[in-house]
Amino acid sequence: QRQFQGDQVLRIMARDEEQAALLKMLEEQEELQVDFWRHPFGPGHPADLRVPFPSLGAVKGFLESHSFPYTVMIEDVQELLDEEKEAMARSRR
Amino acid sequence: VKRSSRAFDFGSYHTLDEIYSWMDTLVEDHPGLVSKIQIGQSYEGRDLLVLKFSTGGSARPAIWVDTGIHSREWISQATGVWTANKIAEEYGRDPSVTALLDNMDVFLEIIANPDGFVFTHSSDRLWRKTRSPNTGSHCLGVDPNRNWDAGFGGAGSSGDPCSDIYHGPFPHSEREVKAIVDFIRGHGNVKSVISIHSYSQMLLFPYGYTSVPSPDYQEMNELAKKAVSDLAAVYGTKYTFGSIADTIYTAAGTTVDWAYDQGVKYSFTLELRDTGRHGFLLPSSQILPTATETWPALLDIMVHVLEHPY
């Protein structure tokens, strides 16, 4: 089963159209393997990105260099998945 | 020991087998109201099953509801299960549900993308697409909400098979999509299509492929406003509403645009709850609150459809 250890989900708020367009560029950089959970609709709407652990440094560096305001929505995706699996097992028991 | 639909834990996530098995018990528990029909098979050969809620008649006007066309949006399928049970239990108790089912049929496809759903349980929890192969690419799957013949291949979809919004080689290339298309066309009297997704807290309607307002924009907007207001009255959850193109972005090839262009006037898509902390990984403790608050919004739409025949 695919593991997501250390992957984070970042919630990013683009300030203007220019920043929204910059975010879309992240999607085109295939090597980063960024998974858009919520696409950048435009200024004022949050975009949520799951960033694989190996790409975290590059993506956060990109966001900081362009002064994007962002928060870490999920610290470790795998932790949530483990909790979800445990909850399902409990329900079955 | 006879199984009972009442023994099912609606506050937990379940596998495909568990949900399909529960559907059988729901049919057994409500033999005069609920039946199960198969509308096709998925790419990997799984049954595409639909619950039919009907009190009789033939080719009555109908409402179509699907959940989980994007397999990783688990709260959608879980809400579908709860909603199916709610419809069955409220017939004969709730005057609105009773009036609805005395005059119309409801079709509910809880697992609209079974291959993807099984894959989220077995291999990759975050899989979104179907599981069909793409010629010339190592990447599998098509986004089934970009595969409909409504502005197919336009903005907001991708021609790259490795993209999560890959529109597929041609409209309705996915068996899961084609089965719904054939069913709705074959039925001929579907008056509403409601497609349930997660997780942006929105109630959206056509168009997605163009920013031009639909001819029914005003009526849809008013209905959406009432529905999100009644939803918010349960736990205070705030939804936005509007046309897909105005509210999010231009998205071509979506379910509700296709349905609307087929003459199904009341075509809506719901994006269920977002805590701001979990995204697609909404904890199971939130299944019941999510489904409970969604119910009045769904009922608003269904009752409006009943009261506004066309």
Interface residues (C-beta under 8 A of the other chain):
Chain A: Q1 R2 F4 V9 R11 E30 D35 F36 W37 R38 H39 F41 G42 H45 D48 R50 M73 I74 V77 L80 L81 E83 E84 A87 M88 S91
Chain B: D9 G11 S12 Y13 H14 S122 S123 D124 R125 L126 C162 D164 Y199 S200 T247 I248 Y249 G276 R277 H278 G279 F280 L281 P283 S284
